Amino acid sequence: MEKTLTFANTDQFFHQLNELESRQEEYYIDTGILEVRDLPLRLINHVGISKDEIAHLQHKALEDNVWIHEYLEPVMARFNEMIGRYVPARGYEFTVEAEDYDTIKFHGRPKTTGD
């Protein structure tokens, strides 16, 4: 049975995600966020889907500064992974529901072994 979570940019929320993933449970995250540029880097890093991909689903252009988006954010994400603050989901696949004027939602489920 999948669980629906409301996003909160806290350590407790990400700890809850890691617990669900350790039990191989399916879940939905309703971020409550309308614009891609407002998504926290920690969440983007966890699900492994780029802001560009989400903006494309919304039929919008990413309005962030290119230098920040392509250089600074990856360095920040890598550093936070090294110190253990960001933990990307392992063994999970995600889909994004991002309609034009609706909040961004993520659906996480364990990866299935294909034929």
C-alpha positions in Angstrom: 0.0 0.0 0.0 1.4 3.4 -0.9 1.7 6.2 1.5 1.0 9.9 0.7 3.4 12.4 2.3 3.3 16.1 2.4 6.7 17.6 1.8 8.5 19.4 4.6 12.1 20.5 4.1 13.3 19.0 7.4 15.6 16.2 8.5 12.7 14.4 10.0 10.9 14.3 6.6 13.9 12.8 4.8 14.5 10.3 7.6 10.9 9.2 7.1 11.6 8.8 3.4 14.7 6.7 4.1 12.7 4.5 6.4 10.0 3.9 3.8 12.7 3.1 1.2 14.4 0.6 3.6 11.1 -1.2 3.9 10.7 -1.1 0.0 7.4 0.8 0.3 5.8 2.8 -2.5 4.9 6.5 -1.7 3.7 9.8 -3.1 5.1 13.2 -2.2 2.9 16.2 -2.6 5.4 19.1 -2.5 2.8 21.9 -2.4 5.2 23.8 -4.7 4.1 25.2 -8.0 7.3 26.5 -9.5 10.4 24.3 -10.3 12.8 27.0 -9.1 11.3 26.7 -5.6 12.0 23.0 -5.2 14.8 22.5 -2.6 18.0 21.0 -3.9 17.9 18.3 -1.3 14.6 16.9 -2.6 15.8 17.1 -6.2 19.0 15.3 -5.3 17.0 12.6 -3.4 14.7 11.7 -6.3 17.4 12.2 -9.0 15.3 14.1 -11.4 16.6 17.4 -12.7 14.8 20.7 -12.6 15.0 20.9 -16.4 13.1 17.6 -16.7 10.4 18.9 -14.3 10.1 22.2 -16.1 9.7 20.4 -19.4 6.8 18.4 -18.0 5.2 21.7 -16.9 5.8 23.2 -20.4 7.9 26.0 -18.8 11.4 27.2 -19.2 13.6 27.1 -16.1 14.2 30.7 -15.1 17.2 30.1 -12.9 20.6 31.6 -13.7 22.4 29.0 -15.9 25.6 29.3 -13.9 23.8 28.5 -10.6 21.8 25.7 -12.2 24.7 24.0 -14.1 27.7 24.6 -11.8 26.9 25.7 -8.3 24.0 23.4 -7.5 25.8 20.2 -8.6 28.8 21.2 -6.4 26.6 21.9 -3.5 24.7 18.6 -3.9 28.0 16.6 -4.2 29.4 18.3 -1.1 26.3 17.6 1.0 26.4 14.0 -0.2 30.0 13.7 1.0 29.2 15.0 4.5 26.1 12.8 4.7 23.4 15.4 4.7 21.9 14.5 1.3 21.1 10.8 0.7 19.9 9.9 -2.8 17.3 7.2 -3.1 18.9 3.9 -4.0 16.9 1.2 -5.7 14.0 3.5 -6.4 12.5 5.0 -9.5 10.4 8.1 -9.6 7.8 9.7 -11.8 6.8 13.3 -11.6 3.2 14.7 -11.9 3.6 18.3 -12.8 0.6 19.8 -14.5 0.7 23.4 -15.7 -1.0 25.0 -12.7 -0.8 22.3 -10.1 1.7 21.4 -7.4 4.6 19.2 -8.2 4.2 15.6 -7.0 6.6 12.7 -7.0 5.8 9.0 -7.0 8.5 6.8 -5.7 8.5 3.0 -6.0 11.1 0.2 -5.7 12.8 -0.6 -8.9 11.7 -3.9 -10.4 14.2 -6.2 -11.9 13.5 -6.4 -15.6 13.7 -9.4 -17.9 
